[in-house]
Amino acid sequence: MNTIEPKLDYIPNEIVCVDDYESFAKSRVDANAWVYISSASADEITYRANKQAFDKIHLLSRTLEDVKGGNTKLNLFGQEYAHPIFLAPVAYQKLVHGDGEIASAQAANAMESCMMVSGFSSTSLEEVSSHSNSPLWFQLYMQIDMNDNLFLIKKAENLGYKAIVITIDAPIAGIRNKEQKAGFCLPSHIEAINLRGMKQLTLDLNSTQSSIFDGVMAHSPTWADIKFIKENTKLPVILKGITHPSYAKKALELGIDGIIVSNHGGRTLDTLVPTIDILPKIVEAVDGKIPVLLDGGIRRGTDIIKALAFGASAVLIGRPIMFALATSGALGVAHILKILRDELEISMALTGCKTLKNITKEILF
């Protein structure tokens, strides 16, 4: 059993980049929590490939441009944001820190970021909202009872959340071998609190039926459900988990407001394409009609500028939230946002990009 070191109330001098948080985090959570936040599906090929794909893309330097007065501001769905670095919806944040999602919300406030609150949040939507002055988006895992979905969406609307993010790439959990070997289970004091009391799937199958095809997937959401949600909320609806151009085009047809290109950080289906590699095809498919965001492998400001050059409007960070939370709570999460924003500004300055609109494929080799 690992020895758990105390959380820090300062940033150690040894932490100078986002990846530095991982080793600090490992010693500050128990083995059960660690396997959950650090593992990915099957052989973890997609998890590794997300980052490796960024490393294979090279930038071109342009250092004589006038970038005085530059900034990282953007507008999405009528909302002004200070920078394009958002907190991805990450479940069960109390696994690594007692303040959980509240600490992340505080960090988002401090660094003027947008936080996406997971449907599997271990803190209620109300509590997160009460600690946030920055924009919040609510991420929904579709429940089997549509009334439950509508209840959650209306709650988010009433609390002032700015968008609904529907995750579509995980109707069934990925096979995470590390979790299986470790026997991962949620501690009794942690739950998806916003789903408490909602209808759960029960299977009544005969011996000839598949628990996958005839069970879980028989009750998973379809395009018709997405259309219904879109018609029953006043908020922008964003689909998260798109890696196929045909799905991007279908989303357009249904009037979806935005897309997040994501492979779930490699946690669902292994060997999925790295998100940065498929991003150009998704951007081409939507043809500028709606914003495209991206997550998966973002660890450097240079990763961010590459994603923006390929047409992303903003990027999301996921695992680093948990590593930073485990190390030093809200301070850690604020720090990774600061690191990435500083690195993005330096990347923009050295490639001659005064604003986000100046970031194009011209800076890529």
HELIX and SHEET records of a PDB file:
HELIX    1   1 ASP A   20  LYS A   26  1                                   7    
HELIX    2   2 ALA A   31  SER A   38  1                                   8    
HELIX    3   3 ILE A   45  ASP A   55  1                                  11    
HELIX    4   4 GLN A   93  LEU A   95  5                                   3    
HELIX    5   5 GLU A  101  ALA A  110  1                                  10    
HELIX    6   6 LEU A  125  SER A  130  1                                   6    
HELIX    7   7 MET A  146  LEU A  159  1                                  14    
HELIX    8   8 ASN A  177  ALA A  182  1                                   6    
HELIX    9   9 ILE A  193  LEU A  195  5                                   3    
HELIX   10  10 SER A  211  VAL A  216  3                                   6    
HELIX   11  11 MET A  217  HIS A  219  5                                   3    
HELIX   12  12 TRP A  223  GLU A  231  1                                   9    
HELIX   13  13 PRO A  245  GLU A  253  1                                   9    
HELIX   14  14 HIS A  264  GLY A  266  5                                   3    
HELIX   15  15 THR A  275  VAL A  286  1                                  12    
HELIX   16  16 GLY A  301  ALA A  309  1                                   9    
HELIX   17  17 ARG A  319  LEU A  350  1                                  32    
HELIX   18  18 LEU A  356  ASN A  358  5                                   3    
HELIX   19  19 LYS A  361  ILE A  363  5                                   3    
SHEET    1   A 2 LEU A  74  LEU A  76  0                                        
SHEET    2   A 2 GLN A  79  TYR A  81 -1                                        
SHEET    1   B 8 ILE A  85  LEU A  87  0                                        
SHEET    2   B 8 ALA A 314  ILE A 317  1                                        
SHEET    3   B 8 VAL A 292  ASP A 295  1                                        
SHEET    4   B 8 GLY A 258  VAL A 261  1                                        
SHEET    5   B 8 VAL A 237  ILE A 242  1                                        
SHEET    6   B 8 ALA A 163  THR A 167  1                                        
SHEET    7   B 8 LEU A 136  LEU A 140  1                                        
SHEET    8   B 8 MET A 115  VAL A 117  1                                        
END                                                                             
